[in-house]
Amino acid sequence: MTLEEVVGNSATEKKMETVSQALEELLVAAQRQGCLTVGVYESAKLMNVEPDSVVLCILATDEEDEDDIALQIHFTLIQAFCCDIDINILRVSGMKRLAQVLGESTDSDGSDAKDLHCILVTNPHVDRLRCQALEEVGSYCEESRCKNEWVPSLSLQER
């Protein structure tokens, strides 16, 4: 391993940790302000009615969800729609941490658990949700697109 690889890996890990924290802050702030839409179907409905109000689309999965063909088809359609109208998209792993951040139950049988696979952050009033966390996540998405990574990934770590 070269020095550049070691330093590059350290810088990348630090950036990912910063963006991960910013995403968590953004989700909490958006939830408090009523600017969060949770669920694949709810998100699709909102994007059909008010696509201009969406500032970020989060597609969340863990390894066990990778074989869910229906979910992957939904993700493909949502990604295509978001790319078409310039909505930032972020793939996230760490469903358990995501549920903790949003204050959702993490029942093992999933009976009361909300569908956290797709989350939209909306900004119905232009200045209402202007925050550093949104800018940080948006910047990360933009940097990823410049590297031809159209749907960047992020892992939320349990604490």
N, C-alpha and C positions, 0 to 999 in steps of 0.2 A: 504494500500500500504506500502510495506517495504522500508527501506532505500536503499537496493540494487536495488529495482525496480525503484525508483526515480533516483538514480545515473546512473543506466544502461540506462534508457530512455533518460536522458540528454546526456550521452556519445554517444548513438546511433544517436540522432538527430544532434549532432555536427558533427559526422562522415558523416552522410548523406548530411549535408550542405556543408562540405568540398569536398566531392566527386562530388556533384552537381556543385559546382563552377569549379572544375577541369574539368568536362565534358564540361562545357560551354567554358572554355579556350581552351581545346583540339579541339572542333568543329571549333572555330574561327581560330585557328592556321592551322588546316588541310584544311579549306576552302581557306585560303590565299595561301597555298602551293599547291593547286590543288590536295589534297589527300582525297577528299570527293566524295563519290558516293551517290546520293540521289534518292530514289524511289525504290519500290519493284521490278519492272521489270529490271531496270538498275542494281540493286544490284545482282539480280539472274544471269544476263548476265555476270557481272564481276566475280562473284564467279565460274561460269562455265569455264571461260577462264583463270583467274589468281587468284586462291584461296590463293596462298601463299603470295600475296601482302596485304591481308586483316588482320588488327590487331585488329579491333573492329567492332562488328555489333550492331547497336542500333535499337531496335524495339519499335516504339513510337505509343501510342494510348491514347485516352481519354475514358471516360465512354461511350460516344455515339458510339464509334467504337467497343465496346465489342460484339455487336450483329451482326457484319459484318462477316458472315460465310466465305466468300471468303478470306477476310483479315486474319482471324484466321488460315485458311488452309495454306495460304502463310507463315505465321509466323511459323507454325509447321514444314513445310518443310525446311525453312531457319534455324530454330533452330537445326533441326536434322543434317543438312549439317555442320553447324558451330561446333556442338559438335563432329562430326565425324573427323574433321580436326583441332580441338583445337583452334578455334577462340573464343575470349571472346565475350560474348553476354550480353547485358544490356537492360532490358525493361524500358522504360521511359514514364511517363505521363506528361502532360503539353505541349500540342501541340502548344498552343499560344506562350508560352515562347520559345519553340524550334524554331518557325518561327522567333521570334524577334532576337534570337541569330544568326541565319543564314541570317538575313536581308531579309527574304521572306515576301511577302504581306500576310496579314491576312484578305482577303476579306471574307465577311460573306457568299456570295454565292459560294465561292470556285472556281470561274471560272479561275482565273489566278494563284491560289495557286498550288505550287509544291506538289507532293506526298512525305510527310516527314515521312511516316510510317516506312520506312526502310532506314537507313543511314549506309554506310560503311566507316570506316576510313582505308585508305590504306597507306602503307609504301613501295613504290616501291624501294626506295634507303635506305638501312639499316640505315644510320645515319641521314637521312634527317628530320625525324620527331621524333627524340629522345627528349622528353621533360618531365618535372616533371608531367604535367597533365596526359599524357598517362600512366606513371608509377603509378600514384595515382588511376586512373580508373582501370587499370589492376590488381592492388593489391586488390582493392575492389571486383572485379570479382573473383579473386582467393580465397580470404577469404570466400566469399559466397559459392563457390564450396566446401570448406572444411567443411562448415556447412550443406552440402547436399542441398543447394539452387542453382540449376544448372543455373537458369536464374534469376539473381538478379534484383530487381526493384528499381527505383529511380524516385522521383518526382521533376520536375523543377518548381520552384515557380516564379510567375510573380513578376516583380519589378517595 
